[in-house]
Amino acid sequence: MASGKWHDRSILISSPLAGGLTYYTTTNWVVTGILTISYLLGGMYLSPDLDLKSKPFYRWGFLRWIWKPYQKLIPHRGRFFNRNPLSHAPIIGTILRVGYLFLLCFIPVVLSGVHASLLHWIAKNYSSIFLALIGIELSGLTHLLMDITSTNFKK
């Protein structure tokens, strides 16, 4: 598996490529910005390695405690695989991390009583949210690619 340093480097090096390809295909700066920023944030803060005490985990600073239950629910090593499919699998891992974070944020919003305006904002901005999810997923795929290639090169 690649080290945290190599995961960070791969995200930082590939983010201009992701942004350039996005702009080349869409010629839209807003789409490019949303996808590129979510790619960077996904790689640095919503990494598949949040299931252990890693660089992305410590980047959350005083808020890193919110990932402790996630680490208990989804251990880093799988029973039959080197990586846990729940945290590292394409799409599933991203949905679990983003869904977990959404639930943690949504509970206080519901308790405060302003959830109707949040739901209205989500409905109004669903395409931007979808683009952000694509950026986060692409960073997760980059992470997985680094894990797979570094594991295969060590053999």
LONU-984276 format. One record per residue (C-alpha): x, y, z. Coordinates in Angstrom, 1 decimal. Each point is the difference from the previous one (the first is absolute). Example, Ala and Ser with C-alpha at 12.3 -4.5 7.8 and 13.67 -1.06 7.14 Angstrom:
// LONU-984276
DRENKOL, c1, c2, c3
DRENKOL, 12.3, -4.5, 7.8
DRENKOL, 1.4, 3.4, -0.7
// end
This chain:
// LONU-984276
DRENKOL, c1, c2, c3
DRENKOL, 0.0, 0.0, 0.0
DRENKOL, 1.1, 3.5, -0.7
DRENKOL, 1.0, 2.2, 2.9
DRENKOL, -2.0, 3.1, 1.0
DRENKOL, 2.7, 2.2, -1.5
DRENKOL, -0.4, -1.7, -3.4
DRENKOL, -3.8, 0.2, 0.1
DRENKOL, 0.3, 3.8, 0.7
DRENKOL, 2.5, 0.4, -2.9
DRENKOL, -2.2, -1.9, -2.4
DRENKOL, -3.0, 2.2, 0.8
DRENKOL, 2.0, 3.2, -0.2
DRENKOL, 1.7, -1.0, -3.3
DRENKOL, -3.2, -1.4, -1.6
DRENKOL, -2.3, 2.8, 1.0
DRENKOL, 1.1, 2.4, -2.8
DRENKOL, -0.5, -2.9, -2.4
DRENKOL, -3.5, -0.6, 1.3
DRENKOL, -0.7, 3.7, -0.3
DRENKOL, 1.5, 0.3, -3.5
DRENKOL, -2.0, -3.1, -1.3
DRENKOL, -3.2, 1.4, 1.5
DRENKOL, 0.5, 3.4, -1.6
DRENKOL, 1.0, -1.6, -3.3
DRENKOL, -3.2, -2.1, -0.1
DRENKOL, -2.4, 2.6, 1.4
DRENKOL, 1.6, 3.4, -0.7
DRENKOL, -1.8, 1.1, 3.2
DRENKOL, 2.0, 1.6, 2.8
DRENKOL, -2.6, -0.6, 2.6
DRENKOL, -0.2, -3.7, -0.7
DRENKOL, 3.8, -0.2, -0.1
DRENKOL, 0.3, 1.9, 3.3
DRENKOL, -2.6, -2.2, 1.9
DRENKOL, 1.5, -3.2, -1.3
DRENKOL, 3.6, 1.0, 0.6
DRENKOL, -0.5, 1.3, 3.5
DRENKOL, -2.1, -3.0, 1.0
DRENKOL, 2.7, -2.2, -1.4
DRENKOL, 2.6, 1.7, 2.2
DRENKOL, -2.2, 0.0, 3.1
DRENKOL, -1.0, -3.6, -0.6
DRENKOL, 3.6, -1.1, -0.3
DRENKOL, 1.2, 2.0, 3.0
DRENKOL, -3.0, -0.2, 2.4
DRENKOL, -2.3, -2.8, -1.2
DRENKOL, 2.6, -2.6, -0.8
DRENKOL, -0.8, -3.7, 0.2
DRENKOL, 2.6, -0.1, 2.8
DRENKOL, -2.3, 1.8, 2.4
DRENKOL, -0.6, -3.4, 1.4
DRENKOL, 3.4, 0.2, 1.8
DRENKOL, 2.1, 2.6, 1.7
DRENKOL, 1.4, 1.5, -3.2
DRENKOL, 1.0, 3.4, -1.4
DRENKOL, -3.6, 0.7, -1.1
DRENKOL, -1.3, -0.9, 3.4
DRENKOL, 2.4, 2.4, 1.8
DRENKOL, -0.7, 2.8, -2.6
DRENKOL, -3.5, 0.2, 1.6
DRENKOL, 1.7, 1.6, 3.0
DRENKOL, -2.2, 0.3, 3.1
DRENKOL, -2.9, -1.4, -2.1
DRENKOL, 1.7, -3.4, -0.6
DRENKOL, -2.0, -1.5, 2.8
DRENKOL, -2.9, -0.2, -2.4
DRENKOL, 1.8, -2.8, -1.9
DRENKOL, 0.5, -2.2, 3.0
DRENKOL, -3.3, -1.8, -0.3
DRENKOL, 0.6, -0.4, -3.7
DRENKOL, 3.3, -1.7, 0.8
DRENKOL, -1.7, -2.4, 2.4
DRENKOL, -2.7, -0.8, -2.5
DRENKOL, 2.3, -0.4, -3.0
DRENKOL, 3.4, -1.5, 0.8
DRENKOL, 2.9, 0.7, -2.4
DRENKOL, 0.9, -3.6, -0.7
DRENKOL, -2.6, -2.3, -1.5
DRENKOL, -0.6, -3.5, 1.0
DRENKOL, 0.9, -1.5, -3.4
DRENKOL, 1.8, 3.0, -1.6
DRENKOL, 2.9, 2.2, 0.8
DRENKOL, -2.3, 3.0, -0.1
DRENKOL, -3.5, 0.1, 1.3
DRENKOL, -2.4, 0.1, -2.9
DRENKOL, -2.4, 2.2, 1.9
DRENKOL, 2.5, 2.8, 0.3
DRENKOL, 2.1, -0.5, -3.2
DRENKOL, -2.5, -1.2, -2.5
DRENKOL, -1.0, 2.4, -2.8
DRENKOL, -3.3, 1.7, 0.5
DRENKOL, -0.9, -2.0, 3.2
DRENKOL, 2.9, 1.5, 2.0
DRENKOL, -0.8, 3.5, -1.2
DRENKOL, -3.7, -0.3, 0.8
DRENKOL, 0.8, -1.3, 3.5
DRENKOL, 2.5, 2.8, 0.8
DRENKOL, -2.1, 2.8, -1.4
DRENKOL, -3.3, -1.5, 1.4
DRENKOL, 1.6, -0.4, 3.4
DRENKOL, 1.1, 3.7, 0.0
DRENKOL, -3.4, 1.1, -1.4
DRENKOL, -1.8, -1.8, 2.8
DRENKOL, 2.2, 1.5, 2.7
DRENKOL, -0.6, 3.5, -1.4
DRENKOL, -3.7, -0.6, -0.8
DRENKOL, -1.0, -1.1, 3.6
DRENKOL, 0.8, 3.5, 1.5
DRENKOL, -1.7, 1.7, -2.9
DRENKOL, -3.2, -2.0, 0.6
DRENKOL, 0.2, 0.6, 3.7
DRENKOL, 0.4, 3.8, -0.6
DRENKOL, -3.1, 0.0, -2.2
DRENKOL, 1.5, 1.5, -3.2
DRENKOL, 0.0, -3.3, -2.0
DRENKOL, -2.7, 1.2, -2.4
DRENKOL, 2.3, 2.8, -1.3
DRENKOL, 2.9, -2.4, -0.2
DRENKOL, -2.1, -2.5, -2.1
DRENKOL, -1.1, 2.9, -2.2
DRENKOL, 3.7, 1.0, -0.5
DRENKOL, 0.9, -3.7, -0.9
DRENKOL, -2.9, -0.2, -2.5
DRENKOL, 1.1, 3.3, -1.6
DRENKOL, 3.7, -1.0, -0.2
DRENKOL, -0.2, -3.7, -0.7
DRENKOL, 2.2, 0.2, -3.2
DRENKOL, 2.8, 1.7, 2.0
DRENKOL, -0.3, -2.6, 2.7
DRENKOL, 0.2, -2.8, -2.6
DRENKOL, 3.1, 1.6, -1.5
DRENKOL, 1.6, 0.2, 3.5
DRENKOL, -0.8, -3.7, 0.6
DRENKOL, 1.7, -0.8, -3.3
DRENKOL, 3.1, 1.9, 1.0
DRENKOL, 0.1, -1.8, 3.4
DRENKOL, -0.5, -3.4, -1.8
DRENKOL, 2.8, 0.8, -2.5
DRENKOL, 2.4, 0.8, 2.9
DRENKOL, -1.0, -3.3, 1.6
DRENKOL, 0.7, -1.8, -3.2
DRENKOL, 3.4, 1.6, -0.1
DRENKOL, 0.7, -1.1, 3.5
DRENKOL, -1.0, -3.6, -0.9
DRENKOL, 2.2, 0.1, -3.1
DRENKOL, 2.9, 1.0, 2.1
DRENKOL, -0.7, -2.8, 2.5
DRENKOL, -0.3, -2.6, -2.7
DRENKOL, 3.1, 1.1, -2.0
DRENKOL, 2.2, 0.4, 3.0
DRENKOL, -1.0, -3.5, 1.3
DRENKOL, 0.7, -1.6, -3.4
DRENKOL, 3.4, 1.7, -0.4
DRENKOL, 1.1, -1.3, 3.4
DRENKOL, -0.6, -3.6, -1.0
// end
